């Protein structure tokens, strides 16, 4: 399946994947705004801005935004990541004009009402507090600091409470003016639509979006010596994270790493899950995953266990990493992982939201596209040796560690 694609004169890129047998369509406006592009004084503004656009625009109040989408049974939401912010809607195909109108209004004409600003500060501060009260989330945030030090990629997307409390309307409006520009954005669609109608709508709703004032800092993440960081918390479990330097978003070896991660800790049949949970019963939750960014990447391992078992769990993770690095995964494991990847991708393609997100994120961050056939072809082209080589490179590199829980410092001393 091919993509519909066009770039408007103001620089806005538009990509669509038409699926005529569906009756739904997902649309997303992607902006290259995230914590990666914030300096220390701006930490948390990308996420706070994502919240504030829903609090009213030049044409709609916050209530009208919600009611208009609810009136047609549509879904409307947004998220902020390290390198992007996405505002998205999913509707029955006949309501796509409304969805595009609302998305364009949110992104290009937020009002930043001062009263709403003060109220929303409380909402974001509560969100920050939720992370503090969720040790599994907290240990991942701590791992980023342990692995990258004081760099933008390591800072929490949500920012810090003091910075959010002190944020002014002028600061937020200036940040929006600098980052929310058409040449720093992508409109992505997937589902049933008429391409000519989409183009006409986009030109009417977004063609006048001004391109002046755009300024985004490049991502330049330097390598730092991995460290161990701990956070004492009076809770029942110890939450453990290990981080290995991995691959950037552009690295074609990400396919091989995904297969290798499935064997290591990314699936229920993985070695870590089977040995730590199923055979030894030392953890309810244990898993690994890869996070690639435009200029860096990390393979993360997580486990939650009781304080008495924490050292043993870390040793088991490290021993399995050593074993895979030295001996590789077996041909049977490789075949199973490749089939898991293919099935996971194909099943994910049954969602218009997933298709929209895949196309939009890739075009925004890589300025490229990749069809379903191309991705399946890359999975099929993977070789057993490709996986073992990338796993050996990553799992023999120095790693960082983060611990959150009771007696975390004592446990760290035993590692």
VOBARO-167657 format. One record per residue (C-alpha): chain; x, y, z; residue in three letters. Coordinates in steps of 0.2 Angstrom, whole numbers. Layout:
<nodes>
{baro = A; X = X; Y = Y; Z = Z; vexfi = ALA}
...
</nodes>
This chain:
<nodes>
{baro = A; X = 0; Y = 0; Z = 0; vexfi = UNK}
{baro = A; X = 7; Y = 17; Z = -5; vexfi = UNK}
{baro = A; X = 4; Y = 34; Z = 4; vexfi = UNK}
{baro = A; X = -4; Y = 50; Z = -2; vexfi = UNK}
{baro = A; X = 8; Y = 64; Z = 1; vexfi = UNK}
{baro = A; X = 10; Y = 83; Z = -2; vexfi = UNK}
{baro = A; X = 19; Y = 98; Z = 6; vexfi = UNK}
{baro = A; X = 10; Y = 114; Z = 7; vexfi = UNK}
{baro = A; X = 19; Y = 130; Z = 2; vexfi = UNK}
{baro = A; X = 21; Y = 135; Z = 21; vexfi = UNK}
{baro = A; X = 31; Y = 119; Z = 24; vexfi = UNK}
{baro = A; X = 17; Y = 108; Z = 32; vexfi = UNK}
{baro = A; X = 19; Y = 90; Z = 27; vexfi = UNK}
{baro = A; X = 4; Y = 79; Z = 24; vexfi = UNK}
{baro = A; X = 3; Y = 60; Z = 23; vexfi = UNK}
{baro = A; X = -11; Y = 49; Z = 21; vexfi = UNK}
{baro = A; X = -14; Y = 30; Z = 20; vexfi = UNK}
{baro = A; X = -31; Y = 27; Z = 13; vexfi = UNK}
{baro = A; X = -40; Y = 11; Z = 18; vexfi = UNK}
{baro = A; X = -57; Y = 11; Z = 9; vexfi = UNK}
{baro = A; X = -64; Y = -4; Z = 18; vexfi = UNK}
{baro = A; X = -64; Y = 5; Z = 34; vexfi = UNK}
{baro = A; X = -78; Y = 17; Z = 40; vexfi = UNK}
{baro = A; X = -66; Y = 26; Z = 52; vexfi = UNK}
{baro = A; X = -52; Y = 38; Z = 50; vexfi = UNK}
{baro = A; X = -38; Y = 43; Z = 62; vexfi = UNK}
{baro = A; X = -30; Y = 60; Z = 60; vexfi = UNK}
{baro = A; X = -15; Y = 67; Z = 69; vexfi = UNK}
{baro = A; X = -6; Y = 84; Z = 69; vexfi = UNK}
{baro = A; X = 12; Y = 81; Z = 74; vexfi = UNK}
{baro = A; X = 23; Y = 94; Z = 81; vexfi = UNK}
{baro = A; X = 42; Y = 93; Z = 83; vexfi = UNK}
{baro = A; X = 41; Y = 99; Z = 101; vexfi = UNK}
{baro = A; X = 47; Y = 89; Z = 116; vexfi = UNK}
{baro = A; X = 58; Y = 89; Z = 131; vexfi = UNK}
{baro = A; X = 73; Y = 85; Z = 119; vexfi = UNK}
{baro = A; X = 72; Y = 103; Z = 112; vexfi = UNK}
{baro = A; X = 70; Y = 112; Z = 129; vexfi = UNK}
{baro = A; X = 84; Y = 120; Z = 138; vexfi = UNK}
{baro = A; X = 84; Y = 119; Z = 157; vexfi = UNK}
{baro = A; X = 74; Y = 135; Z = 159; vexfi = UNK}
{baro = A; X = 60; Y = 128; Z = 148; vexfi = UNK}
{baro = A; X = 59; Y = 110; Z = 155; vexfi = UNK}
{baro = A; X = 41; Y = 104; Z = 155; vexfi = UNK}
{baro = A; X = 34; Y = 118; Z = 143; vexfi = UNK}
{baro = A; X = 31; Y = 106; Z = 129; vexfi = UNK}
{baro = A; X = 20; Y = 95; Z = 139; vexfi = UNK}
{baro = A; X = 11; Y = 110; Z = 148; vexfi = UNK}
{baro = A; X = 8; Y = 118; Z = 131; vexfi = UNK}
{baro = A; X = 0; Y = 101; Z = 125; vexfi = UNK}
{baro = A; X = -12; Y = 103; Z = 140; vexfi = UNK}
{baro = A; X = -16; Y = 122; Z = 137; vexfi = UNK}
{baro = A; X = -21; Y = 121; Z = 119; vexfi = UNK}
{baro = A; X = -36; Y = 111; Z = 125; vexfi = UNK}
{baro = A; X = -42; Y = 125; Z = 137; vexfi = UNK}
{baro = A; X = -48; Y = 136; Z = 123; vexfi = UNK}
{baro = A; X = -44; Y = 143; Z = 106; vexfi = UNK}
{baro = A; X = -49; Y = 159; Z = 96; vexfi = UNK}
{baro = A; X = -66; Y = 150; Z = 91; vexfi = UNK}
{baro = A; X = -69; Y = 137; Z = 104; vexfi = UNK}
{baro = A; X = -70; Y = 136; Z = 123; vexfi = UNK}
{baro = A; X = -63; Y = 120; Z = 132; vexfi = UNK}
{baro = A; X = -81; Y = 114; Z = 134; vexfi = UNK}
{baro = A; X = -85; Y = 117; Z = 116; vexfi = UNK}
{baro = A; X = -70; Y = 107; Z = 110; vexfi = UNK}
{baro = A; X = -75; Y = 92; Z = 121; vexfi = UNK}
{baro = A; X = -94; Y = 93; Z = 116; vexfi = UNK}
{baro = A; X = -91; Y = 95; Z = 97; vexfi = UNK}
{baro = A; X = -81; Y = 79; Z = 97; vexfi = UNK}
{baro = A; X = -92; Y = 70; Z = 109; vexfi = UNK}
{baro = A; X = -108; Y = 75; Z = 98; vexfi = UNK}
{baro = A; X = -101; Y = 64; Z = 84; vexfi = UNK}
{baro = A; X = -94; Y = 50; Z = 95; vexfi = UNK}
{baro = A; X = -76; Y = 55; Z = 91; vexfi = UNK}
{baro = A; X = -61; Y = 52; Z = 101; vexfi = UNK}
{baro = A; X = -49; Y = 67; Z = 104; vexfi = UNK}
{baro = A; X = -33; Y = 67; Z = 114; vexfi = UNK}
{baro = A; X = -14; Y = 71; Z = 114; vexfi = UNK}
{baro = A; X = 2; Y = 66; Z = 120; vexfi = UNK}
{baro = A; X = 20; Y = 73; Z = 123; vexfi = UNK}
{baro = A; X = 36; Y = 63; Z = 120; vexfi = UNK}
{baro = A; X = 54; Y = 67; Z = 121; vexfi = UNK}
{baro = A; X = 55; Y = 72; Z = 103; vexfi = UNK}
{baro = A; X = 37; Y = 76; Z = 97; vexfi = UNK}
{baro = A; X = 19; Y = 81; Z = 102; vexfi = UNK}
{baro = A; X = 4; Y = 73; Z = 94; vexfi = UNK}
{baro = A; X = -14; Y = 79; Z = 94; vexfi = UNK}
{baro = A; X = -25; Y = 66; Z = 87; vexfi = UNK}
{baro = A; X = -43; Y = 62; Z = 83; vexfi = UNK}
{baro = A; X = -52; Y = 46; Z = 77; vexfi = UNK}
{baro = A; X = -70; Y = 48; Z = 70; vexfi = UNK}
{baro = A; X = -82; Y = 40; Z = 58; vexfi = UNK}
{baro = A; X = -76; Y = 45; Z = 41; vexfi = UNK}
{baro = A; X = -90; Y = 57; Z = 37; vexfi = UNK}
{baro = A; X = -85; Y = 68; Z = 52; vexfi = UNK}
{baro = A; X = -67; Y = 70; Z = 46; vexfi = UNK}
{baro = A; X = -69; Y = 88; Z = 41; vexfi = UNK}
{baro = A; X = -74; Y = 92; Z = 60; vexfi = UNK}
{baro = A; X = -59; Y = 82; Z = 66; vexfi = UNK}
{baro = A; X = -47; Y = 91; Z = 55; vexfi = UNK}
{baro = A; X = -55; Y = 108; Z = 60; vexfi = UNK}
{baro = A; X = -54; Y = 105; Z = 78; vexfi = UNK}
{baro = A; X = -36; Y = 99; Z = 77; vexfi = UNK}
{baro = A; X = -31; Y = 114; Z = 66; vexfi = UNK}
{baro = A; X = -39; Y = 126; Z = 79; vexfi = UNK}
{baro = A; X = -30; Y = 118; Z = 94; vexfi = UNK}
{baro = A; X = -13; Y = 119; Z = 86; vexfi = UNK}
{baro = A; X = -14; Y = 135; Z = 77; vexfi = UNK}
{baro = A; X = -25; Y = 146; Z = 88; vexfi = UNK}
{baro = A; X = -24; Y = 142; Z = 106; vexfi = UNK}
{baro = A; X = -30; Y = 157; Z = 117; vexfi = UNK}
{baro = A; X = -19; Y = 154; Z = 133; vexfi = UNK}
{baro = A; X = -32; Y = 161; Z = 144; vexfi = UNK}
{baro = A; X = -24; Y = 167; Z = 160; vexfi = UNK}
{baro = A; X = -37; Y = 160; Z = 171; vexfi = UNK}
{baro = A; X = -36; Y = 143; Z = 163; vexfi = UNK}
{baro = A; X = -17; Y = 143; Z = 164; vexfi = UNK}
{baro = A; X = -18; Y = 145; Z = 183; vexfi = UNK}
{baro = A; X = -30; Y = 130; Z = 184; vexfi = UNK}
{baro = A; X = -21; Y = 119; Z = 172; vexfi = UNK}
{baro = A; X = -5; Y = 121; Z = 182; vexfi = UNK}
{baro = A; X = -14; Y = 112; Z = 196; vexfi = UNK}
{baro = A; X = -18; Y = 97; Z = 184; vexfi = UNK}
{baro = A; X = 0; Y = 96; Z = 178; vexfi = UNK}
{baro = A; X = 7; Y = 97; Z = 196; vexfi = UNK}
{baro = A; X = -4; Y = 82; Z = 201; vexfi = UNK}
{baro = A; X = 2; Y = 73; Z = 186; vexfi = UNK}
{baro = A; X = 20; Y = 76; Z = 192; vexfi = UNK}
{baro = A; X = 15; Y = 69; Z = 209; vexfi = UNK}
{baro = A; X = 7; Y = 54; Z = 201; vexfi = UNK}
{baro = A; X = 25; Y = 49; Z = 195; vexfi = UNK}
{baro = A; X = 32; Y = 52; Z = 212; vexfi = UNK}
{baro = A; X = 19; Y = 40; Z = 219; vexfi = UNK}
{baro = A; X = 22; Y = 27; Z = 205; vexfi = UNK}
{baro = A; X = 39; Y = 19; Z = 208; vexfi = UNK}
{baro = A; X = 39; Y = 9; Z = 192; vexfi = UNK}
{baro = A; X = 38; Y = 26; Z = 183; vexfi = UNK}
{baro = A; X = 50; Y = 34; Z = 195; vexfi = UNK}
{baro = A; X = 64; Y = 22; Z = 192; vexfi = UNK}
{baro = A; X = 63; Y = 24; Z = 173; vexfi = UNK}
{baro = A; X = 65; Y = 43; Z = 176; vexfi = UNK}
{baro = A; X = 79; Y = 40; Z = 187; vexfi = UNK}
{baro = A; X = 88; Y = 28; Z = 175; vexfi = UNK}
{baro = A; X = 87; Y = 42; Z = 162; vexfi = UNK}
{baro = A; X = 97; Y = 53; Z = 173; vexfi = UNK}
{baro = A; X = 109; Y = 39; Z = 178; vexfi = UNK}
{baro = A; X = 112; Y = 35; Z = 160; vexfi = UNK}
{baro = A; X = 113; Y = 52; Z = 152; vexfi = UNK}
{baro = A; X = 116; Y = 64; Z = 166; vexfi = UNK}
{baro = A; X = 110; Y = 82; Z = 165; vexfi = UNK}
{baro = A; X = 105; Y = 83; Z = 147; vexfi = UNK}
{baro = A; X = 88; Y = 87; Z = 139; vexfi = UNK}
{baro = A; X = 84; Y = 68; Z = 134; vexfi = UNK}
{baro = A; X = 86; Y = 64; Z = 153; vexfi = UNK}
{baro = A; X = 74; Y = 77; Z = 160; vexfi = UNK}
{baro = A; X = 56; Y = 72; Z = 164; vexfi = UNK}
{baro = A; X = 44; Y = 76; Z = 150; vexfi = UNK}
{baro = A; X = 32; Y = 83; Z = 163; vexfi = UNK}
{baro = A; X = 45; Y = 95; Z = 170; vexfi = UNK}
{baro = A; X = 47; Y = 100; Z = 189; vexfi = UNK}
{baro = A; X = 33; Y = 107; Z = 200; vexfi = UNK}
{baro = A; X = 42; Y = 123; Z = 204; vexfi = UNK}
{baro = A; X = 45; Y = 127; Z = 185; vexfi = UNK}
{baro = A; X = 26; Y = 124; Z = 181; vexfi = UNK}
{baro = A; X = 21; Y = 135; Z = 195; vexfi = UNK}
{baro = A; X = 31; Y = 149; Z = 189; vexfi = UNK}
{baro = A; X = 26; Y = 148; Z = 171; vexfi = UNK}
{baro = A; X = 19; Y = 163; Z = 163; vexfi = UNK}
{baro = A; X = 7; Y = 166; Z = 149; vexfi = UNK}
{baro = A; X = 20; Y = 176; Z = 139; vexfi = UNK}
{baro = A; X = 33; Y = 162; Z = 141; vexfi = UNK}
{baro = A; X = 21; Y = 148; Z = 135; vexfi = UNK}
{baro = A; X = 15; Y = 159; Z = 121; vexfi = UNK}
{baro = A; X = 33; Y = 163; Z = 116; vexfi = UNK}
{baro = A; X = 37; Y = 144; Z = 116; vexfi = UNK}
{baro = A; X = 22; Y = 140; Z = 105; vexfi = UNK}
{baro = A; X = 27; Y = 154; Z = 93; vexfi = UNK}
{baro = A; X = 44; Y = 146; Z = 91; vexfi = UNK}
{baro = A; X = 40; Y = 128; Z = 90; vexfi = UNK}
{baro = A; X = 22; Y = 127; Z = 83; vexfi = UNK}
{baro = A; X = 26; Y = 131; Z = 65; vexfi = UNK}
{baro = A; X = 21; Y = 122; Z = 49; vexfi = UNK}
{baro = A; X = 38; Y = 117; Z = 44; vexfi = UNK}
{baro = A; X = 40; Y = 108; Z = 61; vexfi = UNK}
{baro = A; X = 24; Y = 99; Z = 59; vexfi = UNK}
{baro = A; X = 16; Y = 84; Z = 50; vexfi = UNK}
{baro = A; X = -3; Y = 80; Z = 47; vexfi = UNK}
{baro = A; X = -5; Y = 62; Z = 46; vexfi = UNK}
{baro = A; X = -21; Y = 52; Z = 42; vexfi = UNK}
{baro = A; X = -26; Y = 33; Z = 40; vexfi = UNK}
{baro = A; X = -43; Y = 26; Z = 36; vexfi = UNK}
{baro = A; X = -57; Y = 30; Z = 24; vexfi = UNK}
{baro = A; X = -55; Y = 47; Z = 16; vexfi = UNK}
{baro = A; X = -56; Y = 56; Z = -1; vexfi = UNK}
{baro = A; X = -38; Y = 63; Z = -4; vexfi = UNK}
{baro = A; X = -44; Y = 78; Z = -15; vexfi = UNK}
{baro = A; X = -56; Y = 83; Z = -1; vexfi = UNK}
{baro = A; X = -42; Y = 81; Z = 12; vexfi = UNK}
{baro = A; X = -30; Y = 92; Z = 2; vexfi = UNK}
{baro = A; X = -44; Y = 105; Z = 0; vexfi = UNK}
{baro = A; X = -48; Y = 105; Z = 19; vexfi = UNK}
{baro = A; X = -29; Y = 106; Z = 24; vexfi = UNK}
{baro = A; X = -26; Y = 120; Z = 12; vexfi = UNK}
{baro = A; X = -41; Y = 130; Z = 19; vexfi = UNK}
{baro = A; X = -38; Y = 126; Z = 38; vexfi = UNK}
{baro = A; X = -19; Y = 125; Z = 38; vexfi = UNK}
{baro = A; X = -13; Y = 134; Z = 22; vexfi = UNK}
{baro = A; X = -13; Y = 151; Z = 31; vexfi = UNK}
{baro = A; X = -3; Y = 144; Z = 46; vexfi = UNK}
{baro = A; X = 12; Y = 156; Z = 47; vexfi = UNK}
{baro = A; X = 29; Y = 149; Z = 45; vexfi = UNK}
{baro = A; X = 39; Y = 164; Z = 53; vexfi = UNK}
{baro = A; X = 48; Y = 163; Z = 69; vexfi = UNK}
{baro = A; X = 52; Y = 144; Z = 69; vexfi = UNK}
{baro = A; X = 68; Y = 140; Z = 79; vexfi = UNK}
{baro = A; X = 72; Y = 122; Z = 86; vexfi = UNK}
{baro = A; X = 88; Y = 117; Z = 94; vexfi = UNK}
{baro = A; X = 96; Y = 102; Z = 87; vexfi = UNK}
{baro = A; X = 97; Y = 86; Z = 98; vexfi = UNK}
{baro = A; X = 115; Y = 83; Z = 103; vexfi = UNK}
{baro = A; X = 116; Y = 70; Z = 116; vexfi = UNK}
{baro = A; X = 134; Y = 66; Z = 122; vexfi = UNK}
{baro = A; X = 139; Y = 50; Z = 129; vexfi = UNK}
{baro = A; X = 143; Y = 50; Z = 148; vexfi = UNK}
{baro = A; X = 150; Y = 37; Z = 160; vexfi = UNK}
{baro = A; X = 135; Y = 26; Z = 165; vexfi = UNK}
{baro = A; X = 131; Y = 28; Z = 184; vexfi = UNK}
{baro = A; X = 121; Y = 20; Z = 198; vexfi = UNK}
{baro = A; X = 107; Y = 31; Z = 206; vexfi = UNK}
{baro = A; X = 96; Y = 26; Z = 220; vexfi = UNK}
{baro = A; X = 80; Y = 33; Z = 228; vexfi = UNK}
{baro = A; X = 75; Y = 28; Z = 245; vexfi = UNK}
{baro = A; X = 56; Y = 25; Z = 247; vexfi = UNK}
{baro = A; X = 46; Y = 16; Z = 261; vexfi = UNK}
{baro = A; X = 37; Y = 4; Z = 249; vexfi = UNK}
{baro = A; X = 36; Y = -15; Z = 249; vexfi = UNK}
{baro = A; X = 46; Y = -18; Z = 233; vexfi = UNK}
{baro = A; X = 62; Y = -13; Z = 226; vexfi = UNK}
{baro = A; X = 61; Y = -7; Z = 208; vexfi = UNK}
{baro = A; X = 76; Y = -10; Z = 197; vexfi = UNK}
{baro = A; X = 81; Y = -3; Z = 180; vexfi = UNK}
{baro = A; X = 97; Y = -7; Z = 170; vexfi = UNK}
{baro = A; X = 101; Y = 4; Z = 154; vexfi = UNK}
{baro = A; X = 113; Y = -1; Z = 140; vexfi = UNK}
{baro = A; X = 118; Y = 11; Z = 126; vexfi = UNK}
{baro = A; X = 108; Y = 6; Z = 111; vexfi = UNK}
{baro = A; X = 104; Y = 12; Z = 93; vexfi = UNK}
{baro = A; X = 97; Y = 28; Z = 86; vexfi = UNK}
{baro = A; X = 81; Y = 30; Z = 77; vexfi = UNK}
{baro = A; X = 90; Y = 30; Z = 60; vexfi = UNK}
{baro = A; X = 100; Y = 14; Z = 63; vexfi = UNK}
{baro = A; X = 93; Y = 0; Z = 52; vexfi = UNK}
{baro = A; X = 99; Y = -13; Z = 65; vexfi = UNK}
{baro = A; X = 84; Y = -9; Z = 75; vexfi = UNK}
{baro = A; X = 75; Y = -23; Z = 67; vexfi = UNK}
{baro = A; X = 88; Y = -35; Z = 73; vexfi = UNK}
{baro = A; X = 88; Y = -27; Z = 90; vexfi = UNK}
{baro = A; X = 69; Y = -29; Z = 92; vexfi = UNK}
{baro = A; X = 70; Y = -48; Z = 88; vexfi = UNK}
{baro = A; X = 85; Y = -50; Z = 100; vexfi = UNK}
{baro = A; X = 75; Y = -40; Z = 114; vexfi = UNK}
{baro = A; X = 60; Y = -51; Z = 112; vexfi = UNK}
{baro = A; X = 72; Y = -66; Z = 116; vexfi = UNK}
{baro = A; X = 80; Y = -57; Z = 130; vexfi = UNK}
{baro = A; X = 66; Y = -49; Z = 140; vexfi = UNK}
{baro = A; X = 53; Y = -42; Z = 128; vexfi = UNK}
{baro = A; X = 40; Y = -57; Z = 128; vexfi = UNK}
{baro = A; X = 32; Y = -69; Z = 140; vexfi = UNK}
{baro = A; X = 43; Y = -83; Z = 132; vexfi = UNK}
{baro = A; X = 59; Y = -72; Z = 135; vexfi = UNK}
{baro = A; X = 73; Y = -78; Z = 145; vexfi = UNK}
{baro = A; X = 72; Y = -65; Z = 159; vexfi = UNK}
{baro = A; X = 53; Y = -68; Z = 161; vexfi = UNK}
{baro = A; X = 55; Y = -87; Z = 161; vexfi = UNK}
{baro = A; X = 70; Y = -88; Z = 173; vexfi = UNK}
{baro = A; X = 66; Y = -74; Z = 185; vexfi = UNK}
{baro = A; X = 47; Y = -75; Z = 186; vexfi = UNK}
{baro = A; X = 42; Y = -92; Z = 180; vexfi = UNK}
{baro = A; X = 56; Y = -103; Z = 187; vexfi = UNK}
{baro = A; X = 61; Y = -93; Z = 202; vexfi = UNK}
{baro = A; X = 46; Y = -83; Z = 206; vexfi = UNK}
{baro = A; X = 56; Y = -68; Z = 211; vexfi = UNK}
{baro = A; X = 46; Y = -55; Z = 202; vexfi = UNK}
{baro = A; X = 29; Y = -52; Z = 196; vexfi = UNK}
{baro = A; X = 35; Y = -39; Z = 182; vexfi = UNK}
{baro = A; X = 51; Y = -41; Z = 173; vexfi = UNK}
{baro = A; X = 54; Y = -35; Z = 155; vexfi = UNK}
{baro = A; X = 65; Y = -26; Z = 143; vexfi = UNK}
{baro = A; X = 63; Y = -14; Z = 129; vexfi = UNK}
{baro = A; X = 72; Y = -3; Z = 117; vexfi = UNK}
{baro = A; X = 70; Y = 16; Z = 116; vexfi = UNK}
{baro = A; X = 78; Y = 24; Z = 100; vexfi = UNK}
{baro = A; X = 79; Y = 43; Z = 98; vexfi = UNK}
{baro = A; X = 86; Y = 53; Z = 84; vexfi = UNK}
{baro = A; X = 103; Y = 55; Z = 91; vexfi = UNK}
{baro = A; X = 104; Y = 41; Z = 105; vexfi = UNK}
{baro = A; X = 96; Y = 25; Z = 111; vexfi = UNK}
{baro = A; X = 95; Y = 14; Z = 126; vexfi = UNK}
{baro = A; X = 90; Y = -4; Z = 130; vexfi = UNK}
{baro = A; X = 81; Y = -4; Z = 147; vexfi = UNK}
{baro = A; X = 78; Y = -19; Z = 158; vexfi = UNK}
{baro = A; X = 65; Y = -18; Z = 172; vexfi = UNK}
{baro = A; X = 61; Y = -29; Z = 187; vexfi = UNK}
{baro = A; X = 51; Y = -26; Z = 203; vexfi = UNK}
{baro = A; X = 55; Y = -38; Z = 218; vexfi = UNK}
{baro = A; X = 56; Y = -38; Z = 237; vexfi = UNK}
{baro = A; X = 72; Y = -31; Z = 245; vexfi = UNK}
{baro = A; X = 79; Y = -48; Z = 250; vexfi = UNK}
{baro = A; X = 79; Y = -54; Z = 232; vexfi = UNK}
{baro = A; X = 85; Y = -38; Z = 223; vexfi = UNK}
{baro = A; X = 104; Y = -42; Z = 222; vexfi = UNK}
{baro = A; X = 100; Y = -59; Z = 216; vexfi = UNK}
{baro = A; X = 88; Y = -52; Z = 202; vexfi = UNK}
{baro = A; X = 101; Y = -40; Z = 196; vexfi = UNK}
{baro = A; X = 114; Y = -54; Z = 196; vexfi = UNK}
{baro = A; X = 102; Y = -65; Z = 185; vexfi = UNK}
{baro = A; X = 99; Y = -51; Z = 173; vexfi = UNK}
{baro = A; X = 118; Y = -48; Z = 171; vexfi = UNK}
{baro = A; X = 121; Y = -66; Z = 169; vexfi = UNK}
{baro = A; X = 108; Y = -68; Z = 156; vexfi = UNK}
{baro = A; X = 115; Y = -53; Z = 147; vexfi = UNK}
{baro = A; X = 133; Y = -61; Z = 148; vexfi = UNK}
{baro = A; X = 126; Y = -77; Z = 141; vexfi = UNK}
{baro = A; X = 117; Y = -70; Z = 126; vexfi = UNK}
{baro = A; X = 132; Y = -59; Z = 122; vexfi = UNK}
{baro = A; X = 144; Y = -73; Z = 122; vexfi = UNK}
{baro = A; X = 134; Y = -87; Z = 115; vexfi = UNK}
{baro = A; X = 120; Y = -78; Z = 106; vexfi = UNK}
{baro = A; X = 102; Y = -83; Z = 104; vexfi = UNK}
{baro = A; X = 98; Y = -100; Z = 96; vexfi = UNK}
{baro = A; X = 91; Y = -103; Z = 79; vexfi = UNK}
{baro = A; X = 74; Y = -108; Z = 86; vexfi = UNK}
{baro = A; X = 73; Y = -92; Z = 97; vexfi = UNK}
{baro = A; X = 77; Y = -82; Z = 82; vexfi = UNK}
{baro = A; X = 64; Y = -89; Z = 71; vexfi = UNK}
{baro = A; X = 51; Y = -87; Z = 85; vexfi = UNK}
{baro = A; X = 56; Y = -69; Z = 88; vexfi = UNK}
{baro = A; X = 55; Y = -65; Z = 69; vexfi = UNK}
{baro = A; X = 37; Y = -72; Z = 68; vexfi = UNK}
{baro = A; X = 32; Y = -63; Z = 84; vexfi = UNK}
{baro = A; X = 38; Y = -47; Z = 76; vexfi = UNK}
{baro = A; X = 29; Y = -50; Z = 60; vexfi = UNK}
{baro = A; X = 13; Y = -55; Z = 69; vexfi = UNK}
{baro = A; X = 14; Y = -40; Z = 80; vexfi = UNK}
{baro = A; X = 16; Y = -28; Z = 66; vexfi = UNK}
{baro = A; X = 2; Y = -36; Z = 55; vexfi = UNK}
{baro = A; X = -10; Y = -36; Z = 70; vexfi = UNK}
{baro = A; X = -6; Y = -18; Z = 74; vexfi = UNK}
{baro = A; X = -10; Y = -13; Z = 56; vexfi = UNK}
{baro = A; X = -28; Y = -17; Z = 59; vexfi = UNK}
{baro = A; X = -29; Y = -1; Z = 69; vexfi = UNK}
{baro = A; X = -31; Y = 16; Z = 60; vexfi = UNK}
{baro = A; X = -23; Y = 25; Z = 75; vexfi = UNK}
{baro = A; X = -8; Y = 14; Z = 74; vexfi = UNK}
{baro = A; X = -5; Y = 17; Z = 56; vexfi = UNK}
{baro = A; X = -7; Y = 35; Z = 58; vexfi = UNK}
{baro = A; X = 5; Y = 36; Z = 72; vexfi = UNK}
{baro = A; X = 18; Y = 26; Z = 63; vexfi = UNK}
{baro = A; X = 17; Y = 36; Z = 47; vexfi = UNK}
{baro = A; X = 16; Y = 53; Z = 56; vexfi = UNK}
{baro = A; X = 30; Y = 50; Z = 68; vexfi = UNK}
{baro = A; X = 42; Y = 43; Z = 55; vexfi = UNK}
{baro = A; X = 39; Y = 58; Z = 43; vexfi = UNK}
{baro = A; X = 41; Y = 70; Z = 57; vexfi = UNK}
{baro = A; X = 57; Y = 63; Z = 64; vexfi = UNK}
{baro = A; X = 65; Y = 55; Z = 49; vexfi = UNK}
{baro = A; X = 57; Y = 64; Z = 34; vexfi = UNK}
{baro = A; X = 54; Y = 47; Z = 26; vexfi = UNK}
{baro = A; X = 40; Y = 34; Z = 24; vexfi = UNK}
{baro = A; X = 40; Y = 15; Z = 24; vexfi = UNK}
{baro = A; X = 26; Y = 4; Z = 18; vexfi = UNK}
{baro = A; X = 19; Y = -11; Z = 26; vexfi = UNK}
{baro = A; X = 27; Y = -22; Z = 12; vexfi = UNK}
{baro = A; X = 44; Y = -14; Z = 15; vexfi = UNK}
{baro = A; X = 43; Y = -17; Z = 34; vexfi = UNK}
{baro = A; X = 38; Y = -35; Z = 32; vexfi = UNK}
{baro = A; X = 52; Y = -37; Z = 19; vexfi = UNK}
{baro = A; X = 65; Y = -30; Z = 32; vexfi = UNK}
{baro = A; X = 59; Y = -42; Z = 45; vexfi = UNK}
{baro = A; X = 60; Y = -57; Z = 33; vexfi = UNK}
{baro = A; X = 77; Y = -51; Z = 27; vexfi = UNK}
{baro = A; X = 84; Y = -52; Z = 45; vexfi = UNK}
{baro = A; X = 97; Y = -65; Z = 48; vexfi = UNK}
{baro = A; X = 102; Y = -75; Z = 64; vexfi = UNK}
{baro = A; X = 119; Y = -68; Z = 64; vexfi = UNK}
{baro = A; X = 113; Y = -50; Z = 62; vexfi = UNK}
{baro = A; X = 103; Y = -52; Z = 79; vexfi = UNK}
{baro = A; X = 118; Y = -60; Z = 88; vexfi = UNK}
{baro = A; X = 130; Y = -46; Z = 82; vexfi = UNK}
{baro = A; X = 119; Y = -32; Z = 88; vexfi = UNK}
{baro = A; X = 116; Y = -40; Z = 105; vexfi = UNK}
{baro = A; X = 134; Y = -43; Z = 108; vexfi = UNK}
{baro = A; X = 138; Y = -25; Z = 104; vexfi = UNK}
{baro = A; X = 125; Y = -18; Z = 116; vexfi = UNK}
{baro = A; X = 125; Y = -31; Z = 130; vexfi = UNK}
{baro = A; X = 144; Y = -30; Z = 133; vexfi = UNK}
{baro = A; X = 144; Y = -11; Z = 134; vexfi = UNK}
{baro = A; X = 145; Y = -2; Z = 151; vexfi = UNK}
{baro = A; X = 127; Y = -1; Z = 159; vexfi = UNK}
{baro = A; X = 118; Y = 11; Z = 171; vexfi = UNK}
{baro = A; X = 108; Y = 6; Z = 186; vexfi = UNK}
{baro = A; X = 93; Y = 14; Z = 195; vexfi = UNK}
{baro = A; X = 85; Y = 8; Z = 211; vexfi = UNK}
{baro = A; X = 69; Y = 14; Z = 220; vexfi = UNK}
{baro = A; X = 63; Y = 7; Z = 236; vexfi = UNK}
{baro = A; X = 67; Y = 3; Z = 254; vexfi = UNK}
{baro = A; X = 85; Y = 0; Z = 258; vexfi = UNK}
{baro = A; X = 90; Y = 5; Z = 240; vexfi = UNK}
{baro = A; X = 107; Y = 12; Z = 246; vexfi = UNK}
{baro = A; X = 111; Y = -4; Z = 255; vexfi = UNK}
{baro = A; X = 106; Y = -15; Z = 240; vexfi = UNK}
{baro = A; X = 116; Y = -4; Z = 229; vexfi = UNK}
{baro = A; X = 131; Y = -7; Z = 239; vexfi = UNK}
{baro = A; X = 129; Y = -26; Z = 236; vexfi = UNK}
{baro = A; X = 129; Y = -24; Z = 218; vexfi = UNK}
</nodes>
